[in-house]
Amino acid sequence: MRTQFWIFLLFLLLLNFFSQAARPVMTIRPESLVGPQGNTTFLEGTTWCVARPGATQAELQRALDWACGIGRVDCSVIERHGDCYEPDTIVSHASFAFNAYYQTNGNNRIACYFGGTATFTKINPSK
């Protein structure tokens, strides 16, 4: 199982690397930033990628570390004094990072896996 996990992470890393190389550079102006609106996906409708209920804190921490590290999610907003730091829970922080990765990496099942610690929801988690 551990080997499969590392193979999966390597696959995600390679997928992310090759998708970044083909992605055009885009400038985002501050006035165009909008809070999470969800994602229209092949799942038919608006979905968000969040921490799976029942995932252990250790599993969520490993997945969060990956998302904020190799996964290249900007996690500065969930750090202490960041705009999305509260509530200060591993589930909340992991859900933010998982959804940020999901939104920028294809809005598909593989971009919302995180070793089995993530799941989809049609309920906006920011409300």
Backbone as XML, in Angstrom:
<?xml version="1.0"?>
<chain id="A" units="angstrom">
  <residue number="1" name="MET">
    <atom name="N" x="0.821" y="-1.189" z="0.000"/>
    <atom name="CA" x="0.000" y="0.000" z="0.000"/>
    <atom name="C" x="0.867" y="1.255" z="0.000"/>
  </residue>
  <residue number="2" name="ARG">
    <atom name="N" x="1.932" y="1.242" z="0.796"/>
    <atom name="CA" x="2.820" y="2.404" z="0.865"/>
    <atom name="C" x="3.477" y="2.662" z="-0.491"/>
  </residue>
  <residue number="3" name="THR">
    <atom name="N" x="3.868" y="1.594" z="-1.186"/>
    <atom name="CA" x="4.480" y="1.740" z="-2.499"/>
    <atom name="C" x="3.490" y="2.345" z="-3.484"/>
  </residue>
  <residue number="4" name="GLN">
    <atom name="N" x="2.237" y="1.901" z="-3.424"/>
    <atom name="CA" x="1.214" y="2.449" z="-4.316"/>
    <atom name="C" x="1.013" y="3.939" z="-4.061"/>
  </residue>
  <residue number="5" name="PHE">
    <atom name="N" x="1.066" y="4.324" z="-2.799"/>
    <atom name="CA" x="0.904" y="5.732" z="-2.445"/>
    <atom name="C" x="2.022" y="6.559" z="-3.079"/>
  </residue>
  <residue number="6" name="TRP">
    <atom name="N" x="3.260" y="6.111" z="-2.967"/>
    <atom name="CA" x="4.391" y="6.852" z="-3.525"/>
    <atom name="C" x="4.350" y="6.871" z="-5.041"/>
  </residue>
  <residue number="7" name="ILE">
    <atom name="N" x="3.910" y="5.778" z="-5.645"/>
    <atom name="CA" x="3.765" y="5.751" z="-7.108"/>
    <atom name="C" x="2.711" y="6.763" z="-7.532"/>
  </residue>
  <residue number="8" name="PHE">
    <atom name="N" x="1.610" y="6.809" z="-6.775"/>
    <atom name="CA" x="0.558" y="7.768" z="-7.070"/>
    <atom name="C" x="1.070" y="9.200" z="-6.953"/>
  </residue>
  <residue number="9" name="LEU">
    <atom name="N" x="1.821" y="9.492" z="-5.889"/>
    <atom name="CA" x="2.364" y="10.834" z="-5.718"/>
    <atom name="C" x="3.322" y="11.194" z="-6.851"/>
  </residue>
  <residue number="10" name="LEU">
    <atom name="N" x="4.133" y="10.234" z="-7.270"/>
    <atom name="CA" x="5.030" y="10.479" z="-8.392"/>
    <atom name="C" x="4.230" y="10.769" z="-9.657"/>
  </residue>
  <residue number="11" name="PHE">
    <atom name="N" x="3.158" y="10.007" z="-9.865"/>
    <atom name="CA" x="2.300" y="10.240" z="-11.023"/>
    <atom name="C" x="1.722" y="11.655" z="-10.984"/>
  </residue>
  <residue number="12" name="LEU">
    <atom name="N" x="1.224" y="12.086" z="-9.814"/>
    <atom name="CA" x="0.673" y="13.437" z="-9.690"/>
    <atom name="C" x="1.731" y="14.495" z="-9.959"/>
  </residue>
  <residue number="13" name="LEU">
    <atom name="N" x="2.947" y="14.261" z="-9.449"/>
    <atom name="CA" x="4.026" y="15.199" z="-9.676"/>
    <atom name="C" x="4.322" y="15.332" z="-11.170"/>
  </residue>
  <residue number="14" name="LEU">
    <atom name="N" x="4.424" y="14.207" z="-11.854"/>
    <atom name="CA" x="4.698" y="14.237" z="-13.296"/>
    <atom name="C" x="3.547" y="14.875" z="-14.060"/>
  </residue>
  <residue number="15" name="LEU">
    <atom name="N" x="2.325" y="14.541" z="-13.681"/>
    <atom name="CA" x="1.157" y="15.130" z="-14.315"/>
    <atom name="C" x="1.161" y="16.640" z="-14.135"/>
  </residue>
  <residue number="16" name="ASN">
    <atom name="N" x="1.459" y="17.086" z="-12.929"/>
    <atom name="CA" x="1.509" y="18.512" z="-12.645"/>
    <atom name="C" x="2.633" y="19.182" z="-13.434"/>
  </residue>
  <residue number="17" name="PHE">
    <atom name="N" x="3.797" y="18.555" z="-13.477"/>
    <atom name="CA" x="4.936" y="19.119" z="-14.200"/>
    <atom name="C" x="4.611" y="19.313" z="-15.675"/>
  </residue>
  <residue number="18" name="PHE">
    <atom name="N" x="4.077" y="18.280" z="-16.312"/>
    <atom name="CA" x="3.798" y="18.373" z="-17.738"/>
    <atom name="C" x="2.620" y="19.298" z="-18.031"/>
  </residue>
  <residue number="19" name="SER">
    <atom name="N" x="1.646" y="19.372" z="-17.145"/>
    <atom name="CA" x="0.527" y="20.272" z="-17.387"/>
    <atom name="C" x="0.963" y="21.731" z="-17.210"/>
  </residue>
  <residue number="20" name="GLN">
    <atom name="N" x="1.919" y="21.991" z="-16.305"/>
    <atom name="CA" x="2.414" y="23.350" z="-16.103"/>
    <atom name="C" x="3.191" y="23.829" z="-17.325"/>
  </residue>
  <residue number="21" name="ALA">
    <atom name="N" x="3.917" y="22.918" z="-17.962"/>
    <atom name="CA" x="4.725" y="23.295" z="-19.123"/>
    <atom name="C" x="3.837" y="23.724" z="-20.284"/>
  </residue>
  <residue number="22" name="ALA">
    <atom name="N" x="2.645" y="23.133" z="-20.404"/>
    <atom name="CA" x="1.758" y="23.442" z="-21.521"/>
    <atom name="C" x="0.806" y="24.581" z="-21.211"/>
  </residue>
  <residue number="23" name="ARG">
    <atom name="N" x="0.728" y="25.008" z="-19.972"/>
    <atom name="CA" x="-0.237" y="26.022" z="-19.550"/>
    <atom name="C" x="0.297" y="27.409" z="-19.877"/>
  </residue>
  <residue number="24" name="PRO">
    <atom name="N" x="-0.522" y="28.244" z="-20.537"/>
    <atom name="CA" x="-0.068" y="29.609" z="-20.818"/>
    <atom name="C" x="-0.003" y="30.427" z="-19.532"/>
  </residue>
  <residue number="25" name="VAL">
    <atom name="N" x="0.881" y="31.401" z="-19.524"/>
    <atom name="CA" x="1.023" y="32.279" z="-18.370"/>
    <atom name="C" x="-0.113" y="33.291" z="-18.411"/>
  </residue>
  <residue number="26" name="MET">
    <atom name="N" x="-0.753" y="33.510" z="-17.263"/>
    <atom name="CA" x="-1.891" y="34.401" z="-17.212"/>
    <atom name="C" x="-1.695" y="35.368" z="-16.047"/>
  </residue>
  <residue number="27" name="THR">
    <atom name="N" x="-1.935" y="36.628" z="-16.283"/>
    <atom name="CA" x="-1.842" y="37.626" z="-15.230"/>
    <atom name="C" x="-3.228" y="37.837" z="-14.650"/>
  </residue>
  <residue number="28" name="ILE">
    <atom name="N" x="-3.312" y="37.797" z="-13.314"/>
    <atom name="CA" x="-4.590" y="38.007" z="-12.651"/>
    <atom name="C" x="-4.510" y="39.315" z="-11.891"/>
  </residue>
  <residue number="29" name="ARG">
    <atom name="N" x="-5.429" y="40.189" z="-12.177"/>
    <atom name="CA" x="-5.477" y="41.466" z="-11.474"/>
    <atom name="C" x="-6.250" y="41.292" z="-10.179"/>
  </residue>
  <residue number="30" name="PRO">
    <atom name="N" x="-5.853" y="41.981" z="-9.113"/>
    <atom name="CA" x="-6.527" y="41.838" z="-7.817"/>
    <atom name="C" x="-8.035" y="42.038" z="-7.883"/>
  </residue>
  <residue number="31" name="GLU">
    <atom name="N" x="-8.505" y="42.952" z="-8.717"/>
    <atom name="CA" x="-9.940" y="43.190" z="-8.783"/>
    <atom name="C" x="-10.695" y="42.017" z="-9.404"/>
  </residue>
  <residue number="32" name="SER">
    <atom name="N" x="-9.975" y="41.114" z="-10.082"/>
    <atom name="CA" x="-10.641" y="39.967" z="-10.695"/>
    <atom name="C" x="-10.686" y="38.756" z="-9.766"/>
  </residue>
  <residue number="33" name="LEU">
    <atom name="N" x="-10.053" y="38.871" z="-8.579"/>
    <atom name="CA" x="-10.067" y="37.753" z="-7.646"/>
    <atom name="C" x="-11.440" y="37.641" z="-7.003"/>
  </residue>
  <residue number="34" name="VAL">
    <atom name="N" x="-11.962" y="36.447" z="-7.004"/>
    <atom name="CA" x="-13.272" y="36.180" z="-6.441"/>
    <atom name="C" x="-13.122" y="34.986" z="-5.532"/>
  </residue>
  <residue number="35" name="GLY">
    <atom name="N" x="-13.901" y="34.917" z="-4.471"/>
    <atom name="CA" x="-13.861" y="33.766" z="-3.570"/>
    <atom name="C" x="-14.206" y="32.482" z="-4.301"/>
  </residue>
  <residue number="36" name="PRO">
    <atom name="N" x="-14.043" y="31.344" z="-3.646"/>
    <atom name="CA" x="-14.290" y="30.073" z="-4.307"/>
    <atom name="C" x="-15.721" y="29.971" z="-4.787"/>
  </residue>
  <residue number="37" name="GLN">
    <atom name="N" x="-15.868" y="29.724" z="-6.059"/>
    <atom name="CA" x="-17.183" y="29.605" z="-6.660"/>
    <atom name="C" x="-17.512" y="28.162" z="-7.021"/>
  </residue>
  <residue number="38" name="GLY">
    <atom name="N" x="-16.598" y="27.255" z="-6.736"/>
    <atom name="CA" x="-16.825" y="25.868" z="-7.116"/>
    <atom name="C" x="-16.320" y="25.621" z="-8.515"/>
  </residue>
  <residue number="39" name="ASN">
    <atom name="N" x="-16.593" y="24.464" z="-9.010"/>
    <atom name="CA" x="-16.030" y="24.045" z="-10.273"/>
    <atom name="C" x="-17.061" y="23.238" z="-11.043"/>
  </residue>
  <residue number="40" name="THR">
    <atom name="N" x="-17.229" y="23.531" z="-12.302"/>
    <atom name="CA" x="-18.095" y="22.714" z="-13.122"/>
    <atom name="C" x="-17.240" y="21.596" z="-13.674"/>
  </residue>
  <residue number="41" name="THR">
    <atom name="N" x="-17.656" y="20.360" z="-13.445"/>
    <atom name="CA" x="-16.836" y="19.220" z="-13.812"/>
    <atom name="C" x="-17.658" y="18.189" z="-14.552"/>
  </residue>
  <residue number="42" name="PHE">
    <atom name="N" x="-17.008" y="17.099" z="-14.872"/>
    <atom name="CA" x="-17.681" y="15.981" z="-15.508"/>
    <atom name="C" x="-18.680" y="15.336" z="-14.552"/>
  </residue>
  <residue number="43" name="LEU">
    <atom name="N" x="-18.663" y="15.732" z="-13.285"/>
    <atom name="CA" x="-19.598" y="15.192" z="-12.306"/>
    <atom name="C" x="-20.956" y="15.870" z="-12.410"/>
  </residue>
  <residue number="44" name="GLU">
    <atom name="N" x="-21.124" y="16.733" z="-13.398"/>
    <atom name="CA" x="-22.372" y="17.435" z="-13.664"/>
    <atom name="C" x="-22.781" y="18.341" z="-12.515"/>
  </residue>
  <residue number="45" name="GLY">
    <atom name="N" x="-22.312" y="19.532" z="-12.569"/>
    <atom name="CA" x="-22.678" y="20.509" z="-11.568"/>
    <atom name="C" x="-21.463" y="21.153" z="-10.942"/>
  </residue>
  <residue number="46" name="THR">
    <atom name="N" x="-21.721" y="21.940" z="-9.937"/>
    <atom name="CA" x="-20.660" y="22.637" z="-9.231"/>
    <atom name="C" x="-20.193" y="21.763" z="-8.080"/>
  </residue>
  <residue number="47" name="THR">
    <atom name="N" x="-18.894" y="21.536" z="-8.022"/>
    <atom name="CA" x="-18.335" y="20.674" z="-6.985"/>
    <atom name="C" x="-17.112" y="21.319" z="-6.360"/>
  </residue>
  <residue number="48" name="TRP">
    <atom name="N" x="-16.830" y="20.907" z="-5.137"/>
    <atom name="CA" x="-15.630" y="21.319" z="-4.421"/>
    <atom name="C" x="-14.925" y="20.067" z="-3.940"/>
  </residue>
  <residue number="49" name="CYS">
    <atom name="N" x="-13.620" y="20.136" z="-3.807"/>
    <atom name="CA" x="-12.817" y="19.034" z="-3.293"/>
    <atom name="C" x="-12.462" y="19.371" z="-1.851"/>
  </residue>
  <residue number="50" name="VAL">
    <atom name="N" x="-12.879" y="18.520" z="-0.922"/>
    <atom name="CA" x="-12.677" y="18.788" z="0.508"/>
    <atom name="C" x="-12.109" y="17.565" z="1.212"/>
  </residue>
  <residue number="51" name="ALA">
    <atom name="N" x="-11.678" y="17.758" z="2.435"/>
    <atom name="CA" x="-11.172" y="16.658" z="3.259"/>
    <atom name="C" x="-12.285" y="15.638" z="3.488"/>
  </residue>
  <residue number="52" name="ARG">
    <atom name="N" x="-11.935" y="14.361" z="3.368"/>
    <atom name="CA" x="-12.910" y="13.288" z="3.543"/>
    <atom name="C" x="-13.196" y="13.068" z="5.016"/>
  </residue>
  <residue number="53" name="PRO">
    <atom name="N" x="-14.479" y="13.051" z="5.388"/>
    <atom name="CA" x="-14.811" y="12.714" z="6.772"/>
    <atom name="C" x="-14.245" y="11.327" z="7.102"/>
  </residue>
  <residue number="54" name="GLY">
    <atom name="N" x="-13.660" y="11.193" z="8.232"/>
    <atom name="CA" x="-13.086" y="9.910" z="8.627"/>
    <atom name="C" x="-11.598" y="9.794" z="8.366"/>
  </residue>
  <residue number="55" name="ALA">
    <atom name="N" x="-11.035" y="10.704" z="7.574"/>
    <atom name="CA" x="-9.584" y="10.686" z="7.358"/>
    <atom name="C" x="-8.913" y="11.102" z="8.666"/>
  </residue>
  <residue number="56" name="THR">
    <atom name="N" x="-7.821" y="10.458" z="8.998"/>
    <atom name="CA" x="-7.135" y="10.795" z="10.244"/>
    <atom name="C" x="-6.386" y="12.115" z="10.093"/>
  </residue>
  <residue number="57" name="GLN">
    <atom name="N" x="-6.093" y="12.731" z="11.227"/>
    <atom name="CA" x="-5.350" y="13.989" z="11.188"/>
    <atom name="C" x="-3.961" y="13.786" z="10.589"/>
  </residue>
  <residue number="58" name="ALA">
    <atom name="N" x="-3.340" y="12.642" z="10.866"/>
    <atom name="CA" x="-2.010" y="12.363" z="10.307"/>
    <atom name="C" x="-2.081" y="12.239" z="8.783"/>
  </residue>
  <residue number="59" name="GLU">
    <atom name="N" x="-3.105" y="11.555" z="8.271"/>
    <atom name="CA" x="-3.276" y="11.419" z="6.820"/>
    <atom name="C" x="-3.518" y="12.790" z="6.183"/>
  </residue>
  <residue number="60" name="LEU">
    <atom name="N" x="-4.387" y="13.571" z="6.808"/>
    <atom name="CA" x="-4.684" y="14.901" z="6.279"/>
    <atom name="C" x="-3.448" y="15.795" z="6.309"/>
  </residue>
  <residue number="61" name="GLN">
    <atom name="N" x="-2.648" y="15.694" z="7.361"/>
    <atom name="CA" x="-1.440" y="16.515" z="7.451"/>
    <atom name="C" x="-0.455" y="16.150" z="6.339"/>
  </residue>
  <residue number="62" name="ARG">
    <atom name="N" x="-0.283" y="14.848" z="6.070"/>
    <atom name="CA" x="0.623" y="14.435" z="4.981"/>
    <atom name="C" x="0.124" y="14.962" z="3.644"/>
  </residue>
  <residue number="63" name="ALA">
    <atom name="N" x="-1.183" y="14.858" z="3.399"/>
    <atom name="CA" x="-1.748" y="15.331" z="2.134"/>
    <atom name="C" x="-1.651" y="16.859" z="2.034"/>
  </residue>
  <residue number="64" name="LEU">
    <atom name="N" x="-1.886" y="17.546" z="3.137"/>
    <atom name="CA" x="-1.767" y="19.005" z="3.168"/>
    <atom name="C" x="-0.325" y="19.430" z="2.899"/>
  </residue>
  <residue number="65" name="ASP">
    <atom name="N" x="0.629" y="18.748" z="3.515"/>
    <atom name="CA" x="2.045" y="19.046" z="3.281"/>
    <atom name="C" x="2.403" y="18.854" z="1.810"/>
  </residue>
  <residue number="66" name="TRP">
    <atom name="N" x="1.854" y="17.804" z="1.187"/>
    <atom name="CA" x="2.130" y="17.551" z="-0.222"/>
    <atom name="C" x="1.529" y="18.669" z="-1.079"/>
  </residue>
  <residue number="67" name="ALA">
    <atom name="N" x="0.263" y="19.006" z="-0.800"/>
    <atom name="CA" x="-0.415" y="20.034" z="-1.605"/>
    <atom name="C" x="0.316" y="21.377" z="-1.521"/>
  </residue>
  <residue number="68" name="CYS">
    <atom name="N" x="0.746" y="21.739" z="-0.321"/>
    <atom name="CA" x="1.421" y="23.029" z="-0.120"/>
    <atom name="C" x="2.887" y="22.983" z="-0.528"/>
  </residue>
  <residue number="69" name="GLY">
    <atom name="N" x="3.420" y="21.795" z="-0.754"/>
    <atom name="CA" x="4.815" y="21.636" z="-1.165"/>
    <atom name="C" x="4.908" y="21.280" z="-2.632"/>
  </residue>
  <residue number="70" name="ILE">
    <atom name="N" x="5.019" y="20.008" z="-2.910"/>
    <atom name="CA" x="5.155" y="19.525" z="-4.288"/>
    <atom name="C" x="3.969" y="19.927" z="-5.151"/>
  </residue>
  <residue number="71" name="GLY">
    <atom name="N" x="2.776" y="19.963" z="-4.546"/>
    <atom name="CA" x="1.569" y="20.326" z="-5.294"/>
    <atom name="C" x="1.476" y="21.789" z="-5.671"/>
  </residue>
  <residue number="72" name="ARG">
    <atom name="N" x="2.358" y="22.611" z="-5.101"/>
    <atom name="CA" x="2.499" y="24.025" z="-5.446"/>
    <atom name="C" x="1.248" y="24.871" z="-5.210"/>
  </residue>
  <residue number="73" name="VAL">
    <atom name="N" x="0.462" y="24.510" z="-4.200"/>
    <atom name="CA" x="-0.670" y="25.347" z="-3.809"/>
    <atom name="C" x="-0.137" y="26.487" z="-2.951"/>
  </residue>
  <residue number="74" name="ASP">
    <atom name="N" x="-0.625" y="27.695" z="-3.174"/>
    <atom name="CA" x="-0.236" y="28.839" z="-2.344"/>
    <atom name="C" x="-1.024" y="28.750" z="-1.040"/>
  </residue>
  <residue number="75" name="CYS">
    <atom name="N" x="-0.374" y="28.277" z="-0.011"/>
    <atom name="CA" x="-1.035" y="28.065" z="1.277"/>
    <atom name="C" x="-0.806" y="29.211" z="2.252"/>
  </residue>
  <residue number="76" name="SER">
    <atom name="N" x="-0.317" y="30.335" z="1.772"/>
    <atom name="CA" x="-0.050" y="31.456" z="2.678"/>
    <atom name="C" x="-1.326" y="31.960" z="3.346"/>
  </residue>
  <residue number="77" name="VAL">
    <atom name="N" x="-2.480" y="31.815" z="2.698"/>
    <atom name="CA" x="-3.730" y="32.308" z="3.285"/>
    <atom name="C" x="-4.245" y="31.431" z="4.423"/>
  </residue>
  <residue number="78" name="ILE">
    <atom name="N" x="-3.718" y="30.203" z="4.549"/>
    <atom name="CA" x="-4.138" y="29.344" z="5.660"/>
    <atom name="C" x="-3.075" y="29.259" z="6.747"/>
  </residue>
  <residue number="79" name="GLU">
    <atom name="N" x="-2.034" y="30.065" z="6.615"/>
    <atom name="CA" x="-1.029" y="30.157" z="7.667"/>
    <atom name="C" x="-1.505" y="31.172" z="8.709"/>
  </residue>
  <residue number="80" name="ARG">
    <atom name="N" x="-0.923" y="31.121" z="9.896"/>
    <atom name="CA" x="-1.314" y="32.033" z="10.984"/>
    <atom name="C" x="-1.340" y="33.474" z="10.462"/>
  </residue>
  <residue number="81" name="HIS">
    <atom name="N" x="-2.392" y="34.207" z="10.766"/>
    <atom name="CA" x="-2.643" y="35.583" z="10.353"/>
    <atom name="C" x="-3.050" y="35.686" z="8.882"/>
  </residue>
  <residue number="82" name="GLY">
    <atom name="N" x="-3.239" y="34.567" z="8.186"/>
    <atom name="CA" x="-3.712" y="34.599" z="6.809"/>
    <atom name="C" x="-5.221" y="34.791" z="6.757"/>
  </residue>
  <residue number="83" name="ASP">
    <atom name="N" x="-5.726" y="35.192" z="5.604"/>
    <atom name="CA" x="-7.154" y="35.478" z="5.449"/>
    <atom name="C" x="-8.048" y="34.266" z="5.706"/>
  </residue>
  <residue number="84" name="CYS">
    <atom name="N" x="-7.555" y="33.067" z="5.459"/>
    <atom name="CA" x="-8.368" y="31.853" z="5.618"/>
    <atom name="C" x="-7.843" y="30.942" z="6.733"/>
  </residue>
  <residue number="85" name="TYR">
    <atom name="N" x="-7.126" y="31.503" z="7.679"/>
    <atom name="CA" x="-6.570" y="30.704" z="8.772"/>
    <atom name="C" x="-7.655" y="30.145" z="9.685"/>
  </residue>
  <residue number="86" name="GLU">
    <atom name="N" x="-8.692" y="30.919" z="9.952"/>
    <atom name="CA" x="-9.794" y="30.469" z="10.807"/>
    <atom name="C" x="-10.845" y="29.768" z="9.958"/>
  </residue>
  <residue number="87" name="PRO">
    <atom name="N" x="-11.420" y="28.695" z="10.394"/>
    <atom name="CA" x="-11.126" y="28.014" z="11.651"/>
    <atom name="C" x="-9.787" y="27.277" z="11.565"/>
  </residue>
  <residue number="88" name="ASP">
    <atom name="N" x="-9.071" y="27.283" z="12.660"/>
    <atom name="CA" x="-7.749" y="26.674" z="12.727"/>
    <atom name="C" x="-7.875" y="25.171" z="12.990"/>
  </residue>
  <residue number="89" name="THR">
    <atom name="N" x="-8.289" y="24.444" z="11.946"/>
    <atom name="CA" x="-8.394" y="22.986" z="12.040"/>
    <atom name="C" x="-7.699" y="22.368" z="10.841"/>
  </residue>
  <residue number="90" name="ILE">
    <atom name="N" x="-7.218" y="21.171" z="11.021"/>
    <atom name="CA" x="-6.560" y="20.466" z="9.914"/>
    <atom name="C" x="-7.558" y="20.184" z="8.800"/>
  </residue>
  <residue number="91" name="VAL">
    <atom name="N" x="-8.809" y="19.894" z="9.161"/>
    <atom name="CA" x="-9.836" y="19.609" z="8.149"/>
    <atom name="C" x="-10.089" y="20.849" z="7.303"/>
  </residue>
  <residue number="92" name="SER">
    <atom name="N" x="-10.213" y="22.003" z="7.930"/>
    <atom name="CA" x="-10.454" y="23.247" z="7.201"/>
    <atom name="C" x="-9.272" y="23.610" z="6.306"/>
  </residue>
  <residue number="93" name="HIS">
    <atom name="N" x="-8.071" y="23.539" z="6.839"/>
    <atom name="CA" x="-6.882" y="23.896" z="6.056"/>
    <atom name="C" x="-6.672" y="22.908" z="4.903"/>
  </residue>
  <residue number="94" name="ALA">
    <atom name="N" x="-6.853" y="21.620" z="5.175"/>
    <atom name="CA" x="-6.699" y="20.616" z="4.116"/>
    <atom name="C" x="-7.752" y="20.826" z="3.033"/>
  </residue>
  <residue number="95" name="SER">
    <atom name="N" x="-8.984" y="21.105" z="3.430"/>
    <atom name="CA" x="-10.050" y="21.330" z="2.443"/>
    <atom name="C" x="-9.717" y="22.512" z="1.545"/>
  </residue>
  <residue number="96" name="PHE">
    <atom name="N" x="-9.190" y="23.594" z="2.122"/>
    <atom name="CA" x="-8.799" y="24.747" z="1.316"/>
    <atom name="C" x="-7.734" y="24.351" z="0.300"/>
  </residue>
  <residue number="97" name="ALA">
    <atom name="N" x="-6.690" y="23.676" z="0.773"/>
    <atom name="CA" x="-5.573" y="23.301" z="-0.115"/>
    <atom name="C" x="-6.023" y="22.305" z="-1.170"/>
  </residue>
  <residue number="98" name="PHE">
    <atom name="N" x="-6.833" y="21.319" z="-0.781"/>
    <atom name="CA" x="-7.315" y="20.316" z="-1.729"/>
    <atom name="C" x="-8.110" y="20.986" z="-2.841"/>
  </residue>
  <residue number="99" name="ASN">
    <atom name="N" x="-9.022" y="21.894" z="-2.470"/>
    <atom name="CA" x="-9.847" y="22.538" z="-3.483"/>
    <atom name="C" x="-9.032" y="23.474" z="-4.370"/>
  </residue>
  <residue number="100" name="ALA">
    <atom name="N" x="-8.049" y="24.149" z="-3.792"/>
    <atom name="CA" x="-7.191" y="25.019" z="-4.602"/>
    <atom name="C" x="-6.430" y="24.185" z="-5.637"/>
  </residue>
  <residue number="101" name="TYR">
    <atom name="N" x="-5.916" y="23.033" z="-5.214"/>
    <atom name="CA" x="-5.208" y="22.153" z="-6.150"/>
    <atom name="C" x="-6.172" y="21.641" z="-7.220"/>
  </residue>
  <residue number="102" name="TYR">
    <atom name="N" x="-7.344" y="21.223" z="-6.790"/>
    <atom name="CA" x="-8.374" y="20.697" z="-7.689"/>
    <atom name="C" x="-8.753" y="21.727" z="-8.746"/>
  </residue>
  <residue number="103" name="GLN">
    <atom name="N" x="-8.939" y="22.972" z="-8.329"/>
    <atom name="CA" x="-9.332" y="24.023" z="-9.270"/>
    <atom name="C" x="-8.257" y="24.304" z="-10.310"/>
  </residue>
  <residue number="104" name="THR">
    <atom name="N" x="-7.001" y="24.194" z="-9.926"/>
    <atom name="CA" x="-5.923" y="24.555" z="-10.854"/>
    <atom name="C" x="-5.336" y="23.367" z="-11.600"/>
  </residue>
  <residue number="105" name="ASN">
    <atom name="N" x="-5.826" y="22.170" z="-11.316"/>
    <atom name="CA" x="-5.235" y="20.983" z="-11.944"/>
    <atom name="C" x="-6.251" y="20.066" z="-12.600"/>
  </residue>
  <residue number="106" name="GLY">
    <atom name="N" x="-7.199" y="20.647" z="-13.271"/>
    <atom name="CA" x="-8.054" y="19.860" z="-14.139"/>
    <atom name="C" x="-9.449" y="19.550" z="-13.661"/>
  </residue>
  <residue number="107" name="ASN">
    <atom name="N" x="-9.792" y="19.873" z="-12.411"/>
    <atom name="CA" x="-11.144" y="19.610" z="-11.914"/>
    <atom name="C" x="-11.605" y="18.186" z="-12.237"/>
  </residue>
  <residue number="108" name="ASN">
    <atom name="N" x="-10.765" y="17.225" z="-11.961"/>
    <atom name="CA" x="-11.129" y="15.836" z="-12.237"/>
    <atom name="C" x="-10.847" y="14.964" z="-11.021"/>
  </residue>
  <residue number="109" name="ARG">
    <atom name="N" x="-11.249" y="13.722" z="-11.095"/>
    <atom name="CA" x="-11.132" y="12.814" z="-9.951"/>
    <atom name="C" x="-9.689" y="12.678" z="-9.458"/>
  </residue>
  <residue number="110" name="ILE">
    <atom name="N" x="-8.736" y="12.606" z="-10.349"/>
    <atom name="CA" x="-7.343" y="12.410" z="-9.939"/>
    <atom name="C" x="-6.821" y="13.644" z="-9.191"/>
  </residue>
  <residue number="111" name="ALA">
    <atom name="N" x="-7.368" y="14.829" z="-9.502"/>
    <atom name="CA" x="-6.935" y="16.050" z="-8.830"/>
    <atom name="C" x="-7.619" y="16.237" z="-7.480"/>
  </residue>
  <residue number="112" name="CYS">
    <atom name="N" x="-8.476" y="15.279" z="-7.102"/>
    <atom name="CA" x="-9.150" y="15.339" z="-5.799"/>
    <atom name="C" x="-9.048" y="13.977" z="-5.132"/>
  </residue>
  <residue number="113" name="TYR">
    <atom name="N" x="-7.850" y="13.443" z="-5.052"/>
    <atom name="CA" x="-7.674" y="12.128" z="-4.432"/>
    <atom name="C" x="-6.874" y="12.239" z="-3.139"/>
  </residue>
  <residue number="114" name="PHE">
    <atom name="N" x="-5.681" y="12.758" z="-3.212"/>
    <atom name="CA" x="-4.815" y="12.983" z="-2.059"/>
    <atom name="C" x="-4.701" y="11.746" z="-1.177"/>
  </residue>
  <residue number="115" name="GLY">
    <atom name="N" x="-4.398" y="10.633" z="-1.816"/>
    <atom name="CA" x="-4.198" y="9.384" z="-1.081"/>
    <atom name="C" x="-5.460" y="8.877" z="-0.404"/>
  </residue>
  <residue number="116" name="GLY">
    <atom name="N" x="-6.619" y="9.251" z="-0.923"/>
    <atom name="CA" x="-7.881" y="8.808" z="-0.350"/>
    <atom name="C" x="-8.390" y="9.699" z="0.769"/>
  </residue>
  <residue number="117" name="THR">
    <atom name="N" x="-7.749" y="10.837" z="0.990"/>
    <atom name="CA" x="-8.156" y="11.715" z="2.092"/>
    <atom name="C" x="-9.106" y="12.821" z="1.646"/>
  </residue>
  <residue number="118" name="ALA">
    <atom name="N" x="-9.458" y="12.868" z="0.363"/>
    <atom name="CA" x="-10.332" y="13.928" z="-0.147"/>
    <atom name="C" x="-11.575" y="13.325" z="-0.786"/>
  </residue>
  <residue number="119" name="THR">
    <atom name="N" x="-12.581" y="14.154" z="-0.892"/>
    <atom name="CA" x="-13.827" y="13.748" z="-1.523"/>
    <atom name="C" x="-14.479" y="14.967" z="-2.151"/>
  </residue>
  <residue number="120" name="PHE">
    <atom name="N" x="-15.501" y="14.734" z="-2.967"/>
    <atom name="CA" x="-16.229" y="15.815" z="-3.602"/>
    <atom name="C" x="-17.457" y="16.178" z="-2.778"/>
  </residue>
  <residue number="121" name="THR">
    <atom name="N" x="-17.861" y="17.435" z="-2.897"/>
    <atom name="CA" x="-19.114" y="17.886" z="-2.293"/>
    <atom name="C" x="-19.772" y="18.863" z="-3.245"/>
  </residue>
  <residue number="122" name="LYS">
    <atom name="N" x="-21.080" y="18.925" z="-3.207"/>
    <atom name="CA" x="-21.810" y="19.929" z="-3.998"/>
    <atom name="C" x="-22.287" y="21.057" z="-3.102"/>
  </residue>
  <residue number="123" name="ILE">
    <atom name="N" x="-21.895" y="20.998" z="-1.826"/>
    <atom name="CA" x="-22.244" y="22.041" z="-0.866"/>
    <atom name="C" x="-21.038" y="22.961" z="-0.713"/>
  </residue>
  <residue number="124" name="ASN">
    <atom name="N" x="-21.236" y="24.247" z="-0.929"/>
    <atom name="CA" x="-20.133" y="25.210" z="-0.841"/>
    <atom name="C" x="-19.552" y="25.211" z="0.577"/>
  </residue>
  <residue number="125" name="PRO">
    <atom name="N" x="-18.305" y="24.770" z="0.742"/>
    <atom name="CA" x="-17.721" y="24.681" z="2.074"/>
    <atom name="C" x="-17.374" y="26.027" z="2.697"/>
  </residue>
  <residue number="126" name="SER">
    <atom name="N" x="-17.384" y="27.095" z="1.920"/>
    <atom name="CA" x="-17.017" y="28.407" z="2.453"/>
    <atom name="C" x="-18.211" y="29.113" z="3.106"/>
  </residue>
  <residue number="127" name="LYS">
    <atom name="N" x="-19.365" y="28.495" z="3.055"/>
    <atom name="CA" x="-20.565" y="29.125" z="3.647"/>
    <atom name="C" x="-20.933" y="28.463" z="4.940"/>
  </residue>
</chain>
